[in-house]
Amino acid sequence: QVQLVESGGGLVQAGGSLRLSCAASGRSFLNTAMGWFRQAPGKEREFVAARSWSGGYTFYADSVKGRFTISRDNAKNTVYLQMNSLKPEDTAVYYCAADPQSSYTNSHYRYWGQGTQVTVSS
C-alpha cells in the first residue's frame, strides 16, 4: 500500500523557517514527480511546489518563489520543502503528493499524504 507521510509542521513566528518532509513507502517514486500543496481554512487547495524525479524541472507558486525550496532524496524516497521567511498567509495544512496525472501544478496527483499543519504567527 502506498503511503505518503508528512512531518515537520508546527508553529513558527513570521520570518522564521520550517522544513517539511514527506516520506513515501509502498513503491518507489524514483521516476515520478512529487509536489506540495496547501489548503488554508475556507480556501481551496493550492499548488505550492513540484519537482520532477530528476530535478530537471522545478515549479513554484508565485507566492512562494524565492522563499521556498523543494528538494528530494531519491535514495530515501523522500521529498522536502524548505520554507524560509514565513508569513502569516503561509498558514495552512501542507500536503505532499506524488505521480501527477496531468501538469505538475494541477492537483490531479494519484497519491496524497494526510497533511501537516503549518501555523505562522505575526
C-alpha positions as protocol buffer text, in pm:
chain_id: "A"
residue {
  index: 1
  type: GLN
  ca { x: 0 y: 0 z: 0 }
}
residue {
  index: 2
  type: VAL
  ca { x: 134 y: 338 z: -99 }
}
residue {
  index: 3
  type: GLN
  ca { x: 177 y: 586 z: 183 }
}
residue {
  index: 4
  type: LEU
  ca { x: 298 y: 943 z: 191 }
}
residue {
  index: 5
  type: VAL
  ca { x: 370 y: 1070 z: 542 }
}
residue {
  index: 6
  type: GLU
  ca { x: 442 y: 1435 z: 604 }
}
residue {
  index: 7
  type: SER
  ca { x: 626 y: 1572 z: 904 }
}
residue {
  index: 8
  type: GLY
  ca { x: 793 y: 1891 z: 1015 }
}
residue {
  index: 9
  type: GLY
  ca { x: 495 y: 2120 z: 1052 }
}
residue {
  index: 10
  type: GLY
  ca { x: 440 y: 2337 z: 1356 }
}
residue {
  index: 11
  type: LEU
  ca { x: 406 y: 2687 z: 1491 }
}
residue {
  index: 12
  type: VAL
  ca { x: 662 y: 2948 z: 1391 }
}
residue {
  index: 13
  type: GLN
  ca { x: 685 y: 3325 z: 1409 }
}
residue {
  index: 14
  type: ALA
  ca { x: 676 y: 3536 z: 1097 }
}
residue {
  index: 15
  type: GLY
  ca { x: 1018 y: 3547 z: 936 }
}
residue {
  index: 16
  type: GLY
  ca { x: 1108 y: 3205 z: 1066 }
}
residue {
  index: 17
  type: SER
  ca { x: 1176 y: 2879 z: 885 }
}
residue {
  index: 18
  type: LEU
  ca { x: 1046 y: 2525 z: 875 }
}
residue {
  index: 19
  type: ARG
  ca { x: 1141 y: 2219 z: 675 }
}
residue {
  index: 20
  type: LEU
  ca { x: 870 y: 1975 z: 581 }
}
residue {
  index: 21
  type: SER
  ca { x: 947 y: 1616 z: 492 }
}
residue {
  index: 22
  type: CYS
  ca { x: 741 y: 1364 z: 303 }
}
residue {
  index: 23
  type: ALA
  ca { x: 844 y: 1000 z: 324 }
}
residue {
  index: 24
  type: ALA
  ca { x: 699 y: 768 z: 63 }
}
residue {
  index: 25
  type: SER
  ca { x: 657 y: 397 z: 107 }
}
residue {
  index: 26
  type: GLY
  ca { x: 487 y: 113 z: -70 }
}
residue {
  index: 27
  type: ARG
  ca { x: 655 y: 173 z: -404 }
}
residue {
  index: 28
  type: SER
  ca { x: 943 y: 362 z: -550 }
}
residue {
  index: 29
  type: PHE
  ca { x: 877 y: 714 z: -674 }
}
residue {
  index: 30
  type: LEU
  ca { x: 1215 y: 729 z: -840 }
}
residue {
  index: 31
  type: ASN
  ca { x: 1068 y: 811 z: -1181 }
}
residue {
  index: 32
  type: THR
  ca { x: 774 y: 1015 z: -1056 }
}
residue {
  index: 33
  type: ALA
  ca { x: 731 y: 1383 z: -996 }
}
residue {
  index: 34
  type: MET
  ca { x: 635 y: 1491 z: -645 }
}
residue {
  index: 35
  type: GLY
  ca { x: 484 y: 1809 z: -518 }
}
residue {
  index: 36
  type: TRP
  ca { x: 350 y: 2011 z: -230 }
}
residue {
  index: 37
  type: PHE
  ca { x: 10 y: 2173 z: -199 }
}
residue {
  index: 38
  type: ARG
  ca { x: -155 y: 2364 z: 81 }
}
residue {
  index: 39
  type: GLN
  ca { x: -502 y: 2446 z: 200 }
}
residue {
  index: 40
  type: ALA
  ca { x: -587 y: 2734 z: 429 }
}
residue {
  index: 41
  type: PRO
  ca { x: -914 y: 2746 z: 625 }
}
residue {
  index: 42
  type: GLY
  ca { x: -1201 y: 2837 z: 399 }
}
residue {
  index: 43
  type: LYS
  ca { x: -988 y: 2823 z: 86 }
}
residue {
  index: 44
  type: GLU
  ca { x: -929 y: 2574 z: -190 }
}
residue {
  index: 45
  type: ARG
  ca { x: -622 y: 2359 z: -205 }
}
residue {
  index: 46
  type: GLU
  ca { x: -348 y: 2536 z: -396 }
}
residue {
  index: 47
  type: PHE
  ca { x: -23 y: 2438 z: -560 }
}
residue {
  index: 48
  type: VAL
  ca { x: 299 y: 2528 z: -378 }
}
residue {
  index: 49
  type: ALA
  ca { x: 591 y: 2349 z: -546 }
}
residue {
  index: 50
  type: ALA
  ca { x: 676 y: 2045 z: -755 }
}
residue {
  index: 51
  type: ARG
  ca { x: 989 y: 1872 z: -875 }
}
residue {
  index: 52
  type: SER
  ca { x: 1047 y: 1614 z: -1142 }
}
residue {
  index: 53
  type: TRP
  ca { x: 1215 y: 1288 z: -1047 }
}
residue {
  index: 54
  type: SER
  ca { x: 1545 y: 1404 z: -1194 }
}
residue {
  index: 55
  type: GLY
  ca { x: 1523 y: 1755 z: -1060 }
}
residue {
  index: 56
  type: GLY
  ca { x: 1539 y: 1891 z: -1410 }
}
residue {
  index: 57
  type: TYR
  ca { x: 1203 y: 2058 z: -1372 }
}
residue {
  index: 58
  type: THR
  ca { x: 1105 y: 2257 z: -1067 }
}
residue {
  index: 59
  type: PHE
  ca { x: 795 y: 2472 z: -1031 }
}
residue {
  index: 60
  type: TYR
  ca { x: 685 y: 2715 z: -763 }
}
residue {
  index: 61
  type: ALA
  ca { x: 376 y: 2919 z: -696 }
}
residue {
  index: 62
  type: ASP
  ca { x: 447 y: 3289 z: -737 }
}
residue {
  index: 63
  type: SER
  ca { x: 358 y: 3345 z: -373 }
}
residue {
  index: 64
  type: VAL
  ca { x: 647 y: 3128 z: -251 }
}
residue {
  index: 65
  type: LYS
  ca { x: 916 y: 3188 z: -512 }
}
residue {
  index: 66
  type: GLY
  ca { x: 1243 y: 3290 z: -354 }
}
residue {
  index: 67
  type: ARG
  ca { x: 1130 y: 3173 z: -11 }
}
residue {
  index: 68
  type: PHE
  ca { x: 1053 y: 2802 z: -51 }
}
residue {
  index: 69
  type: THR
  ca { x: 1272 y: 2529 z: -195 }
}
residue {
  index: 70
  type: ILE
  ca { x: 1164 y: 2180 z: -292 }
}
residue {
  index: 71
  type: SER
  ca { x: 1420 y: 1904 z: -296 }
}
residue {
  index: 72
  type: ARG
  ca { x: 1419 y: 1529 z: -293 }
}
residue {
  index: 73
  type: ASP
  ca { x: 1636 y: 1241 z: -188 }
}
residue {
  index: 74
  type: ASN
  ca { x: 1552 y: 959 z: -424 }
}
residue {
  index: 75
  type: ALA
  ca { x: 1758 y: 712 z: -225 }
}
residue {
  index: 76
  type: LYS
  ca { x: 1532 y: 777 z: 73 }
}
residue {
  index: 77
  type: ASN
  ca { x: 1212 y: 814 z: -131 }
}
residue {
  index: 78
  type: THR
  ca { x: 1164 y: 1148 z: 44 }
}
residue {
  index: 79
  type: VAL
  ca { x: 1078 y: 1496 z: -72 }
}
residue {
  index: 80
  type: TYR
  ca { x: 1139 y: 1811 z: 132 }
}
residue {
  index: 81
  type: LEU
  ca { x: 1003 y: 2163 z: 139 }
}
residue {
  index: 82
  type: GLN
  ca { x: 1233 y: 2420 z: 296 }
}
residue {
  index: 83
  type: MET
  ca { x: 1029 y: 2723 z: 390 }
}
residue {
  index: 84
  type: ASN
  ca { x: 1208 y: 3046 z: 478 }
}
residue {
  index: 85
  type: SER
  ca { x: 1084 y: 3397 z: 553 }
}
residue {
  index: 86
  type: LEU
  ca { x: 748 y: 3258 z: 651 }
}
residue {
  index: 87
  type: LYS
  ca { x: 447 y: 3488 z: 653 }
}
residue {
  index: 88
  type: PRO
  ca { x: 113 y: 3458 z: 834 }
}
residue {
  index: 89
  type: GLU
  ca { x: -51 y: 3398 z: 496 }
}
residue {
  index: 90
  type: ASP
  ca { x: 154 y: 3079 z: 464 }
}
residue {
  index: 91
  type: THR
  ca { x: -57 y: 2929 z: 741 }
}
residue {
  index: 92
  type: ALA
  ca { x: -224 y: 2617 z: 604 }
}
residue {
  index: 93
  type: VAL
  ca { x: -227 y: 2241 z: 604 }
}
residue {
  index: 94
  type: TYR
  ca { x: 50 y: 2129 z: 373 }
}
residue {
  index: 95
  type: TYR
  ca { x: 5 y: 1815 z: 166 }
}
residue {
  index: 96
  type: CYS
  ca { x: 260 y: 1604 z: -13 }
}
residue {
  index: 97
  type: ALA
  ca { x: 157 y: 1449 z: -344 }
}
residue {
  index: 98
  type: ALA
  ca { x: 310 y: 1209 z: -593 }
}
residue {
  index: 99
  type: ASP
  ca { x: 256 y: 1095 z: -950 }
}
residue {
  index: 100
  type: PRO
  ca { x: 82 y: 1382 z: -1127 }
}
residue {
  index: 101
  type: GLN
  ca { x: -182 y: 1277 z: -1378 }
}
residue {
  index: 102
  type: SER
  ca { x: -160 y: 1600 z: -1578 }
}
residue {
  index: 103
  type: SER
  ca { x: 56 y: 1907 z: -1520 }
}
residue {
  index: 104
  type: TYR
  ca { x: 277 y: 1934 z: -1213 }
}
residue {
  index: 105
  type: THR
  ca { x: 82 y: 2234 z: -1087 }
}
residue {
  index: 106
  type: ASN
  ca { x: -256 y: 2070 z: -1119 }
}
residue {
  index: 107
  type: SER
  ca { x: -397 y: 1892 z: -813 }
}
residue {
  index: 108
  type: HIS
  ca { x: -463 y: 1573 z: -1010 }
}
residue {
  index: 109
  type: TYR
  ca { x: -198 y: 1367 z: -837 }
}
residue {
  index: 110
  type: ARG
  ca { x: -253 y: 998 z: -779 }
}
residue {
  index: 111
  type: TYR
  ca { x: -119 y: 980 z: -425 }
}
residue {
  index: 112
  type: TRP
  ca { x: -164 y: 1217 z: -131 }
}
residue {
  index: 113
  type: GLY
  ca { x: -43 y: 1241 z: 224 }
}
residue {
  index: 114
  type: GLN
  ca { x: -262 y: 1328 z: 521 }
}
residue {
  index: 115
  type: GLY
  ca { x: -115 y: 1674 z: 562 }
}
residue {
  index: 116
  type: THR
  ca { x: 79 y: 1862 z: 825 }
}
residue {
  index: 117
  type: GLN
  ca { x: -27 y: 2189 z: 986 }
}
residue {
  index: 118
  type: VAL
  ca { x: 191 y: 2496 z: 948 }
}
residue {
  index: 119
  type: THR
  ca { x: 95 y: 2800 z: 1153 }
}
residue {
  index: 120
  type: VAL
  ca { x: 280 y: 3128 z: 1119 }
}
residue {
  index: 121
  type: SER
  ca { x: 212 y: 3386 z: 1388 }
}
residue {
  index: 122
  type: SER
  ca { x: 252 y: 3757 z: 1330 }
}
